[in-house]
Amino acid sequence: MAEYHALRFMVLFGCLSGAGCATVPYQFGKVSHAANDGPRAVVFAYGKPNAPLDKLAWVVGLPSRILPLHGGINNHSLSQETADKLESYLQDNGLEDVYVRVNQYDPVGEWQRLRDNDRVAAPWRYSVGMLGLVGYTILPGRVFGGDLYNPFTDSLYINSDVSAVVLGEAAYAKDVRRRKLPGTYATINEFPVLALWRHVHAVNDLLGYARETNDWELERETYRVVYPQMGIHAAGGGHTIATFFTSIPIYGIPLVACGGACVGHALGQSSIAQRKAELEQEESEIELVDHAELAQE
């Protein structure tokens, strides 16, 4: 068992290390509009305020904020700044038709979108997609939280106010759209362990986008928040290696998740320090070039 735990954390380390490879040069998604038309507006659907329900949801989401150490996770709100970043990402990558649900519970609307989404083959929609919607109906994100792109309904569920988290799920939408068999790809990514690779793809795309748009805050937030989240998923919660291959006592799962979060935080902080050094070096080189040009004049 000890050897297995060591192997699991080696896999976790490898996944997080692989997620540090930004997509360079960045590949934007296929734009769906003519250059002179400009991008279309993204549709944001907001849940109506409900004080008792929203208070309950905030309390339920408290555990998800502890290990990543960020109060914006599952806070069931979306600031204008985060919404603007999300809209820009979707527009830049030709994803304006992704339907964004912010702290909203609408099972009827989702069942209709499942029926109408012809991007995914019907056999996948009416099997895996239906099972997913049963979970959505029984355990609504409006209460239990979570940020997720549903490829079977082409909807993006947002319950957090963290740019890196919500853009990471939007990056999964871009990933699915690129696949020749999106339903098959999405189904594979429903399995534990295998789902980690789609997170790696999403993080690399997100880092590439942040560098392409010179958004250091988005890049830093990815290292700071998303890395620990991936550590938690890999080691103890969400899409987990632990619960799929071994029987870990219930009391042991939080400890394993905590270990995954610690690995994620350590690698995230290391990546932040490395990128800061690289940016400082780039600034120094630019200053030297500027001084040299001034001297020649």
Secondary structure, DSSP 8 states (H G I E B T S, - for coil): -HHHHHHHHHHHHHHHHHTT---SS-------S-TTT------EEE----HHHHHHHHHHTHHHHHTTT-TTTT-S---HHHHHHHHHHHHHTT-TTSEEEES---HHHHHHHHHH-TTS-HHHIIIIIHHHHHHHHHS-HHHH---EEETTTTEEEE----HHHHHHHHHHHHHHHH-SSHHHHHHHTTSTTTHHHHHHHHHHHHHHHHHHTT-HHHHHHIIIIIHHHHHHHHHTSSS-HHHHHS---GGGHHHHHHHHHHHHHHHHHHHHHHHHHHHHHHHHHHHHHHHHHHHH-
